[in-house]
Amino acid sequence: MQRWRGYESVPGGWGRSVVTIGVFDGVHRGHQAIIGHAVKRARDLGMQSVVMTFDPHPAEVVRPGSHPAVLTEPVRKAELIEQLGVDALCVVPFTPGFSQLTPEAFVHDVLVEALHAANVVVGDNFRFGHRAAGDVALLERLGRQFGFTVEEAPLVSENGLVFSSTYIRSCVDAGDVRAAAAALGRPHRLAGVVVRGDQRGREIGFPTANLMTHRYAAVPADGVYAAWLIRGGEHAGRLPASVSIGTNPTFSGRERRVEAYVLDFAGDLYGEKLSLDFVAHLREQRVYEGIEPLVAQIREDVEETRALLH
């Protein structure tokens, strides 16, 4: 898959293509359907498929301070899109200047002049241009003017529930990682670098990897989870982990942390970039009267994790 930073980076000899546009945070089942539709249409037409997305999230530029929790980091999002068979990924820096483009200027400058779109695939709730003034009907009219067709890919739903990034963020925020996984089509993943913590886990016989995550990362609700720890990249293997998220209330902690106890592992993870794939919520955070009941509960958490992931 070719990767371009900015539509100005599209090669000069790029031919006509099938384009789909969106933030695609999460690359969830709805996104997969839209992108898959574009890939199939491109193959049917003998053209290249292009996914156009944005960085940072448009909300942060249009309404500073409103950046939503991020379900997939840019590198992970690109990997997931590539797995869908896309030929090229165009990541457009969403700047204040770019946000001012009228719908007509966006279509002319980006879709026609840069990407040479012959066909544009979007969801039926697609909006574009300054103040989101453009809709699918306007895109179709501009398509007739500039010589491209527009196809609407229907939103994906199950039991009356439409899959969306907003819905998945609400699931993660509530700790319902099973529902999030059902909408994503895979477990919700959280990535970060292992840093040193208070060493309390080591002192009580359960050393943990303290994960420092991205400031906008979609971190599940406080609680204890069963998860797979991904070490050394996608294909390097995974290890079962019992993950605690919260402030360590038994020790009167204040800083919210993500701490993973890796089952049957005795190595050193400091400084490594790891990922956690959340499988199930085990319980909420609790305050214990002392070390012994806390350790007993951790043992139960570990055994429940082992049974779930075995």
Helices and strands as residue ranges (DSSP letters): E 2-5, G 7-9, E 17-21, H 29-45, E 48-55, H 58-62, H 74-83, E 88-93, H 96-99, H 103-106, I 107-114, E 117-123, G 130-132, H 136-146, E 149-153, E 157-158, E 161-162, H 165-173, H 177-184, E 188-195, H 200-203, E 209-213, E 223-231, E 238-246, G 249-251, E 257-262, E 273-283, H 291-309
